[in-house]
Amino acid sequence: MTGSDAPTALEVREARRGAGAAALIAIVGEGTIAAIDARAIGFGALVAVRLVHVAVAVAALALLLLRPPSIRAAEVSFTLVAIPFQLVLAVSEVSLAQHGDMRDHGSWYKLVMLGIALLAPADPLVPSILAIALGVQKVVLRYVVGVPQVAPGEPWITLIFAAIAVGMLLSRASRREAIARAARVEAHAAALERVTRLLLTVRDRANTPLQTIALGTAIMTRRCASEQRVAAAMDRALRRLRRLSRALQRASQSFERATPL
């Protein structure tokens, strides 16, 4: 979507749907995992971070529902939901490693990246940065913090998955732009068709009065020698009206050629 084009209703609806789905997934998913973690390792920093994320997701969903529908509101809501995943996953890896609970966090990273790639609203820039940041975080936790990795090939597989997620985001943005462009072309064609019909209607309805005026002018010219000046003025007006009628015909033909099939 270019800066000069207003978003279509379809674009706004799709953006709101993606942001709403992301908020609901975060609320249900983080709430469920927080309960599991509380039972496994007790209420600590990890559970607190997850609950804060749930609260942020609820606020983001409220923002989406209460603000007037717009792509901007959807992007803000989605960003509020997505950013805390970075902190949640970092705290989760470190906390669970300290408790000897070696879960496969690589799968969680990939699920979050997949969610970002599939649900992000219109602008792919911020979601792409988030996906790359998640991949880089996985590398930092392994080689800087020293968190052991369970799955073979990690953290590089997660980093590769981040690149795939960015590719998916760019592909979605390109496809979304093509659909919006097609919708705008269709709307433009419909507008041209309406204008063409209006011009044809005006021209057709003007033909009979023009013929009547032409006939009256001819009769006045032959029968009323004393009204030659008036007849000449009427004849000049008639010629102007005929030029206008021809201009309307040319305009309608031009619009018909401009309207795509």
C-alpha positions as CSV (number, residue, x, y, z in Angstrom):
1,M,0.0,0.0,0.0
2,T,1.4,3.3,-1.1
3,G,1.2,6.4,1.0
4,S,-1.2,8.1,-1.4
5,D,-3.7,5.3,-1.4
6,A,-6.2,4.9,1.5
7,P,-6.5,1.4,2.8
8,T,-9.5,-0.6,1.5
9,A,-12.1,-2.0,3.9
10,L,-10.7,-5.5,3.1
11,E,-7.2,-4.4,4.2
12,V,-8.5,-2.9,7.5
13,R,-10.6,-6.0,8.2
14,E,-7.7,-8.4,7.6
15,A,-5.3,-6.3,9.7
16,R,-7.8,-6.2,12.6
17,R,-8.4,-10.0,12.3
18,G,-4.7,-10.8,12.5
19,A,-4.1,-8.5,15.4
20,G,-7.1,-9.8,17.3
21,A,-6.1,-13.5,16.7
22,A,-2.6,-12.7,18.0
23,A,-4.0,-11.1,21.1
24,L,-6.3,-14.0,21.8
25,I,-3.6,-16.6,21.2
26,A,-1.3,-14.7,23.6
27,I,-4.0,-14.5,26.3
28,V,-4.9,-18.2,26.1
29,G,-1.4,-19.5,25.5
30,E,0.5,-17.5,28.0
31,G,-2.2,-18.0,30.6
32,T,-2.2,-21.7,30.2
33,I,1.6,-22.0,30.2
34,A,1.8,-19.7,33.2
35,A,-0.4,-22.2,35.1
36,I,1.9,-25.1,34.0
37,D,5.1,-23.2,35.0
38,A,3.6,-22.3,38.4
39,R,2.9,-25.9,39.1
40,A,6.3,-27.0,37.8
41,I,8.7,-24.4,39.3
42,G,6.5,-22.3,41.5
43,F,5.5,-18.7,41.2
44,G,8.6,-16.7,40.2
45,A,9.9,-14.3,37.6
46,L,8.8,-16.5,34.7
47,V,5.2,-16.8,35.8
48,A,5.1,-13.1,36.6
49,V,6.4,-12.2,33.2
50,R,3.9,-14.5,31.5
51,L,1.0,-12.9,33.5
52,V,2.2,-9.4,32.6
53,H,2.2,-10.5,29.0
54,V,-1.4,-11.7,29.4
55,A,-2.4,-8.3,30.8
56,V,-0.6,-6.5,27.9
57,A,-2.4,-8.7,25.4
58,V,-5.8,-7.9,27.0
59,A,-5.0,-4.2,26.8
60,A,-4.0,-4.6,23.2
61,L,-7.2,-6.4,22.4
62,A,-9.2,-3.7,24.1
63,L,-7.3,-1.1,22.1
64,L,-8.2,-2.9,18.9
65,L,-11.9,-3.2,19.8
66,L,-12.4,0.3,21.3
67,R,-10.5,2.4,18.7
68,P,-12.0,3.2,15.3
69,P,-11.1,0.5,12.8
70,S,-7.8,1.3,11.1
71,I,-4.6,-0.5,10.0
72,R,-2.6,1.8,12.4
73,A,-4.6,0.6,15.4
74,A,-4.2,-3.0,14.3
75,E,-0.4,-2.6,13.9
76,V,-0.1,-1.0,17.4
77,S,-2.2,-3.7,18.9
78,F,-0.1,-6.5,17.2
79,T,3.2,-4.9,18.2
80,L,2.1,-4.7,21.9
81,V,1.3,-8.4,21.8
82,A,4.4,-9.5,19.9
83,I,7.2,-7.6,21.6
84,P,6.8,-9.2,25.1
85,F,7.4,-12.7,23.6
86,Q,11.1,-11.8,23.4
87,L,11.4,-11.1,27.1
88,V,9.1,-14.1,28.0
89,L,11.2,-16.6,25.9
90,A,14.5,-15.2,27.3
91,V,13.3,-15.4,30.9
92,S,11.9,-18.9,30.2
93,E,15.1,-20.3,28.8
94,V,17.2,-18.9,31.7
95,S,14.8,-19.8,34.5
96,L,14.0,-23.3,33.3
97,A,17.7,-24.0,32.7
98,Q,18.4,-22.9,36.3
99,H,15.8,-25.4,37.6
100,G,17.2,-28.2,35.4
101,D,14.0,-28.2,33.3
102,M,15.5,-28.5,29.8
103,R,12.6,-27.9,27.4
104,D,13.0,-27.5,23.7
105,H,12.6,-23.7,23.5
106,G,13.6,-23.8,19.8
107,S,10.0,-25.0,19.0
108,W,8.6,-22.1,21.0
109,Y,10.7,-19.6,19.1
110,K,9.6,-21.1,15.8
111,L,5.9,-21.0,16.8
112,V,6.2,-17.4,17.7
113,M,7.9,-16.5,14.5
114,L,5.3,-18.5,12.5
115,G,2.5,-16.6,14.3
116,I,4.3,-13.3,13.5
117,A,4.6,-14.2,9.8
118,L,1.0,-15.3,9.5
119,L,-0.8,-12.8,11.6
120,A,1.1,-9.5,11.3
121,P,-0.9,-6.6,9.8
122,A,0.0,-4.5,6.8
123,D,3.6,-3.2,7.3
124,P,6.2,-6.0,7.4
125,L,9.0,-3.8,8.8
126,V,8.3,-4.1,12.6
127,P,7.3,-7.8,12.5
128,S,10.4,-8.6,10.4
129,I,12.6,-6.9,13.0
130,L,10.9,-8.9,15.8
131,A,11.5,-12.2,14.0
132,I,15.1,-11.4,13.4
133,A,15.5,-10.2,17.0
134,L,14.1,-13.6,18.2
135,G,16.6,-15.5,16.1
136,V,19.6,-13.3,17.3
137,Q,18.4,-13.7,20.9
138,K,18.6,-17.5,20.6
139,V,22.2,-17.2,19.4
140,V,23.1,-14.8,22.3
141,L,21.5,-17.0,24.9
142,R,23.6,-19.9,23.7
143,Y,27.0,-18.4,23.1
144,V,26.9,-15.4,25.5
145,V,24.7,-16.4,28.4
146,G,25.6,-20.1,28.0
147,V,22.1,-21.6,28.1
148,P,22.4,-25.2,26.8
149,Q,20.4,-26.2,23.7
150,V,18.4,-29.4,23.7
151,A,17.6,-29.9,20.0
152,P,20.5,-30.5,17.6
153,G,21.4,-27.7,15.2
154,E,20.3,-25.0,17.6
155,P,20.5,-22.0,17.7
156,W,21.2,-21.9,14.0
157,I,18.0,-23.6,12.9
158,T,16.0,-21.0,14.8
159,L,18.0,-18.2,13.1
160,I,17.3,-19.7,9.7
161,F,13.6,-19.9,10.6
162,A,13.7,-16.2,11.4
163,A,14.9,-15.6,7.8
164,I,12.1,-17.8,6.5
165,A,9.6,-15.8,8.6
166,V,10.9,-12.5,7.1
167,G,10.4,-14.0,3.6
168,M,6.9,-15.0,4.5
169,L,6.1,-11.5,5.8
170,L,7.5,-9.9,2.6
171,S,5.5,-12.3,0.4
172,R,2.3,-11.6,2.3
173,A,2.9,-7.8,2.0
174,S,3.4,-8.2,-1.8
175,R,0.3,-10.3,-2.2
176,R,-1.7,-8.0,-0.1
177,E,-0.6,-5.0,-2.2
178,A,-1.5,-6.9,-5.4
179,I,-5.0,-7.6,-4.0
180,A,-5.5,-4.0,-2.9
181,R,-4.3,-2.7,-6.3
182,A,-6.7,-5.0,-8.1
183,A,-9.5,-3.7,-5.8
184,R,-8.6,-0.1,-6.6
185,V,-8.6,-0.8,-10.3
186,E,-12.0,-2.5,-10.1
187,A,-13.4,0.5,-8.2
188,H,-11.9,2.9,-10.7
189,A,-13.4,0.9,-13.6
190,A,-16.8,1.0,-11.8
191,A,-16.6,4.8,-11.4
192,L,-15.6,5.2,-15.1
193,E,-18.6,3.0,-16.1
194,R,-20.9,5.2,-14.0
195,V,-19.6,8.4,-15.6
196,T,-19.9,6.9,-19.1
197,R,-23.5,6.0,-18.5
198,L,-24.2,9.5,-17.2
199,L,-22.6,11.1,-20.2
200,L,-24.6,8.8,-22.6
201,T,-27.8,9.7,-20.7
202,V,-27.1,13.4,-20.9
203,R,-26.3,13.2,-24.6
204,D,-29.4,11.1,-25.4
205,R,-31.7,13.3,-23.5
206,A,-30.3,16.4,-25.2
207,N,-30.8,15.1,-28.7
208,T,-34.6,15.6,-28.9
209,P,-34.5,19.2,-27.6
210,L,-31.7,19.9,-30.0
211,Q,-33.8,18.6,-32.9
212,T,-36.8,20.7,-31.7
213,I,-34.7,23.9,-31.5
214,A,-33.1,23.2,-34.9
215,L,-36.6,22.8,-36.5
216,G,-37.9,25.9,-34.7
217,T,-34.9,28.0,-35.9
218,A,-35.3,26.8,-39.5
219,I,-39.0,27.7,-39.5
220,M,-38.3,31.1,-37.9
221,T,-35.6,31.9,-40.5
222,R,-38.0,31.2,-43.4
223,R,-41.2,32.7,-42.1
224,C,-40.2,35.6,-39.8
225,A,-38.0,37.9,-41.8
226,S,-38.3,40.5,-39.0
227,E,-36.8,38.1,-36.5
228,Q,-33.7,37.3,-38.4
229,R,-31.5,38.6,-35.6
230,V,-33.2,36.4,-33.0
231,A,-33.0,33.4,-35.4
232,A,-29.3,34.0,-36.0
233,A,-28.7,34.1,-32.2
234,M,-30.7,30.8,-31.8
235,D,-28.7,29.3,-34.6
236,R,-25.4,30.2,-32.9
237,A,-26.7,28.7,-29.6
238,L,-27.7,25.6,-31.5
239,R,-24.2,25.1,-33.0
240,R,-22.7,25.5,-29.5
241,L,-25.1,22.9,-28.2
242,R,-24.2,20.5,-31.0
243,R,-20.5,21.0,-30.2
244,L,-21.3,20.2,-26.6
245,S,-23.2,17.0,-27.7
246,R,-20.2,15.9,-29.8
247,A,-17.9,16.5,-26.9
248,L,-20.1,14.4,-24.6
249,Q,-20.0,11.6,-27.2
250,R,-16.2,11.8,-27.5
251,A,-15.9,11.8,-23.7
252,S,-18.2,8.8,-23.3
253,Q,-16.2,6.9,-26.0
254,S,-12.9,7.8,-24.2
255,F,-14.2,6.5,-20.9
256,E,-15.4,3.3,-22.6
257,R,-11.9,2.7,-24.0
258,A,-10.4,3.4,-20.6
259,T,-12.6,1.0,-18.7
260,P,-10.8,-2.4,-18.4
261,L,-12.7,-5.5,-19.4
